[in-house]
Amino acid sequence: MSPIADLARAVAQMGDRRFLGVLFWSLCLTVLVLAGVFWGAMLLLGAFLPETVVLPWLGEVTFIDNMASWAAVGVMLALSVVLMVPVAAIVVGFFLDGIVSAVEARHYPQLAPVSGLGIKEQLWDSLVFFGVVVGANLVALLIYLLVAPLAPFIFWIVNGFLLGREYFTLVAARRSGMEGAKELRRRHGVRIWLLGICMAIPLSVPLLNLIVPILGVAIFTHQYHRLTGTRAVP
């Protein structure tokens, strides 16, 4: 029941100013990424598709490019599901400390404040995790094509492992250090993986996936304190 209780606490805190700030920036980041990919896809289609096509009996057809544009919109809606995983990777690197601090200030006020990661460390970790997520999903894409009916489950399992591993490690490292975080992760690997899968599933739902990185950090913060025996304030 602890993940459900922690989810309820995270949802109840969504009105927190720091949570809303991260939601705003993650929304901006998502829109920018999708707009960039859409722009690139339209340029690619424009380079290969003619504006008009001459068909037997019908003559000149001019709506091919419009059809391609609508098809590109559909493709981008589908890609938005996959793109949210690397977006979640970027969000955790840049905004994790603010979310964790907000959760601890509300539910664990007895804890002494700790200094978060520096800007360079955050940037480096975000880039490394982003690369790992993109690489793993490119490899998984080949598997999706081979066993299409199992693609959603593979997506959840792979990204659940990656997201759970990264989110928990970064949350735990703030107070336990990197070695302590890795040790906790080794001892509770299955639990962390399952929580990561619970995070990856809603990431595949458009719009809902925008708040998943924030809720994920909050839930893993509560889980870390559960595992270390720190009692939360109701």
C-alpha positions as CSV (number, residue, x, y, z in Angstrom):
1,M,0.0,0.0,0.0
2,S,2.9,2.4,0.5
3,P,3.2,3.4,-3.2
4,I,-0.5,4.2,-3.2
5,A,-0.2,6.3,-0.1
6,D,2.9,8.1,-1.5
7,L,1.0,8.7,-4.8
8,A,-1.8,10.3,-2.8
9,R,0.6,12.5,-1.0
10,A,2.3,13.6,-4.2
11,V,-1.0,14.4,-5.9
12,A,-2.2,16.4,-2.9
13,Q,1.0,18.5,-3.2
14,M,0.5,19.3,-6.9
15,G,-0.6,22.8,-6.0
16,D,2.8,23.6,-4.5
17,R,4.4,26.6,-6.1
18,R,7.6,24.7,-6.9
19,F,5.6,21.8,-8.4
20,L,3.7,24.1,-10.6
21,G,6.9,25.8,-11.7
22,V,8.4,22.5,-12.8
23,L,5.1,21.6,-14.6
24,F,5.3,24.8,-16.5
25,W,8.9,24.3,-17.6
26,S,8.4,20.6,-18.5
27,L,5.4,21.7,-20.6
28,C,7.5,24.3,-22.4
29,L,10.3,21.7,-22.9
30,T,7.8,19.2,-24.3
31,V,6.3,21.7,-26.7
32,L,9.7,22.7,-28.0
33,V,10.9,19.2,-28.5
34,L,7.7,18.2,-30.4
35,A,7.8,21.4,-32.4
36,G,11.4,20.8,-33.4
37,V,10.7,17.2,-34.4
38,F,7.6,18.2,-36.3
39,W,9.4,20.9,-38.2
40,G,12.2,18.5,-39.1
41,A,9.6,15.9,-40.3
42,M,7.8,18.5,-42.5
43,L,11.0,19.6,-44.1
44,L,11.9,16.0,-44.8
45,L,8.5,15.3,-46.4
46,G,8.7,18.5,-48.4
47,A,12.0,17.5,-49.8
48,F,10.7,14.2,-51.2
49,L,7.0,14.8,-52.0
50,P,6.0,16.9,-55.0
51,E,3.4,19.6,-54.6
52,T,1.4,18.2,-57.4
53,V,1.0,14.7,-59.0
54,V,-0.5,13.8,-62.4
55,L,-2.7,10.7,-62.2
56,P,-4.3,8.9,-65.2
57,W,-8.0,9.9,-65.8
58,L,-7.9,12.3,-62.9
59,G,-5.2,14.7,-64.2
60,E,-3.3,17.0,-61.8
61,V,-3.8,16.3,-58.1
62,T,-2.7,19.1,-55.7
63,F,-3.7,17.8,-52.3
64,I,-0.8,15.3,-51.8
65,D,1.1,17.7,-49.6
66,N,-1.9,18.5,-47.5
67,M,-2.5,14.8,-46.9
68,A,1.1,14.4,-45.9
69,S,0.8,17.3,-43.4
70,W,-2.2,15.6,-41.7
71,A,-0.4,12.3,-41.7
72,A,2.6,14.0,-40.1
73,V,0.3,15.4,-37.3
74,G,-0.9,11.8,-36.6
75,V,2.7,10.6,-36.5
76,M,3.7,13.3,-34.1
77,L,0.9,12.5,-31.7
78,A,2.2,8.9,-31.6
79,L,5.8,10.0,-31.3
80,S,4.8,12.3,-28.4
81,V,4.4,9.2,-26.2
82,V,8.0,8.0,-27.0
83,L,9.5,11.5,-26.7
84,M,8.1,12.0,-23.2
85,V,10.6,9.5,-21.9
86,P,13.7,11.5,-22.9
87,V,11.9,14.7,-21.8
88,A,11.3,13.0,-18.4
89,A,15.1,12.3,-18.3
90,I,15.9,16.0,-18.8
91,V,13.3,17.2,-16.3
92,V,14.7,15.0,-13.5
93,G,18.2,16.3,-14.0
94,F,17.3,20.0,-13.9
95,F,14.3,20.1,-11.6
96,L,14.8,17.2,-9.2
97,D,16.2,19.2,-6.3
98,G,13.3,21.7,-6.2
99,I,10.7,18.9,-6.1
100,V,12.5,16.9,-3.5
101,S,13.1,20.0,-1.3
102,A,9.4,20.8,-1.5
103,V,8.4,17.3,-0.5
104,E,10.8,17.2,2.4
105,A,9.8,20.7,3.6
106,R,6.1,19.5,3.7
107,H,6.4,16.0,4.9
108,Y,9.9,15.7,6.6
109,P,10.5,19.1,8.3
110,Q,12.6,17.4,11.0
111,L,15.4,16.8,8.4
112,A,18.2,19.2,8.0
113,P,18.5,20.8,4.6
114,V,21.1,19.5,2.2
115,S,22.8,21.2,-0.7
116,G,21.6,19.9,-4.1
117,L,23.7,19.0,-7.1
118,G,25.6,21.9,-8.9
119,I,24.5,23.1,-12.3
120,K,27.4,21.3,-14.0
121,E,26.6,18.0,-12.3
122,Q,22.9,18.4,-13.2
123,L,23.7,19.2,-16.8
124,W,26.1,16.3,-17.1
125,D,23.7,13.8,-15.5
126,S,20.8,15.0,-17.6
127,L,22.8,14.5,-20.8
128,V,24.1,11.1,-19.8
129,F,20.7,9.8,-18.8
130,F,19.2,11.3,-22.0
131,G,21.7,9.5,-24.1
132,V,21.1,6.2,-22.2
133,V,17.3,6.5,-22.6
134,V,17.5,7.4,-26.3
135,G,20.0,4.6,-27.0
136,A,18.0,2.0,-25.1
137,N,14.8,3.0,-26.9
138,L,16.4,2.8,-30.3
139,V,17.5,-0.7,-29.5
140,A,14.1,-1.5,-28.2
141,L,12.5,-0.1,-31.4
142,L,14.0,-3.1,-33.3
143,I,12.3,-5.4,-30.8
144,Y,9.0,-3.5,-31.2
145,L,9.1,-4.2,-34.9
146,L,9.7,-7.9,-34.4
147,V,7.1,-8.5,-31.8
148,A,4.6,-5.6,-32.3
149,P,1.9,-7.0,-30.0
150,L,4.3,-7.0,-27.1
151,A,5.7,-3.5,-27.8
152,P,3.8,-1.6,-25.0
153,F,4.9,-4.1,-22.4
154,I,8.5,-3.9,-23.6
155,F,8.3,-0.1,-23.6
156,W,7.1,-0.2,-20.0
157,I,9.6,-2.7,-18.8
158,V,12.7,-1.1,-20.4
159,N,11.8,2.5,-19.5
160,G,10.5,1.5,-16.1
161,F,13.9,0.1,-15.3
162,L,15.7,3.1,-16.6
163,L,13.4,5.7,-14.9
164,G,13.2,3.9,-11.6
165,R,17.0,3.4,-11.5
166,E,17.8,7.1,-12.3
167,Y,15.1,8.8,-10.2
168,F,15.7,6.7,-7.1
169,T,19.5,7.1,-7.4
170,L,19.4,10.9,-7.7
171,V,16.9,11.3,-4.9
172,A,18.8,9.0,-2.6
173,A,22.2,10.5,-3.4
174,R,21.2,13.8,-2.0
175,R,21.3,12.4,1.6
176,S,23.1,9.1,1.3
177,G,25.7,9.9,-1.2
178,M,26.1,8.1,-4.5
179,E,27.6,4.9,-3.0
180,G,24.8,4.8,-0.4
181,A,22.2,5.3,-3.1
182,K,23.6,2.5,-5.2
183,E,23.6,0.2,-2.2
184,L,20.0,1.0,-1.4
185,R,19.1,0.4,-5.1
186,R,20.8,-3.0,-5.1
187,R,18.9,-4.1,-2.0
188,H,15.6,-2.9,-3.2
189,G,16.0,-3.3,-7.0
190,V,12.8,-5.1,-7.7
191,R,10.7,-2.6,-5.8
192,I,12.4,0.3,-7.5
193,W,11.9,-1.4,-10.9
194,L,8.2,-1.9,-10.3
195,L,7.8,1.7,-9.2
196,G,9.6,2.7,-12.4
197,I,7.1,0.6,-14.5
198,C,4.2,2.3,-12.7
199,M,5.8,5.6,-13.8
200,A,6.4,4.5,-17.4
201,I,2.8,3.3,-18.0
202,P,1.2,6.8,-17.6
203,L,4.1,8.3,-19.6
204,S,2.5,6.6,-22.6
205,V,-0.8,8.6,-22.1
206,P,-0.8,12.0,-23.8
207,L,-1.3,15.0,-21.5
208,L,-1.2,12.8,-18.3
209,N,2.4,12.2,-19.1
210,L,3.3,15.9,-18.5
211,I,2.9,15.5,-14.7
212,V,4.5,12.1,-14.5
213,P,8.1,13.3,-14.0
214,I,7.0,15.5,-11.1
215,L,4.9,12.8,-9.4
216,G,7.7,10.3,-10.0
217,V,10.3,12.4,-8.2
218,A,7.9,13.0,-5.3
219,I,7.0,9.3,-5.0
220,F,10.6,8.2,-5.0
221,T,11.4,10.8,-2.4
222,H,8.8,9.2,-0.1
223,Q,10.0,5.7,-1.0
224,Y,13.6,6.7,-0.1
225,H,12.6,7.9,3.3
226,R,10.5,4.8,3.9
227,L,13.5,2.6,3.1
228,T,15.7,4.6,5.5
229,G,13.1,4.7,8.3
230,T,12.3,8.4,8.2
231,R,8.8,9.0,9.4
232,A,6.6,11.4,7.4
233,V,4.5,14.2,9.0
234,P,0.8,13.6,8.1
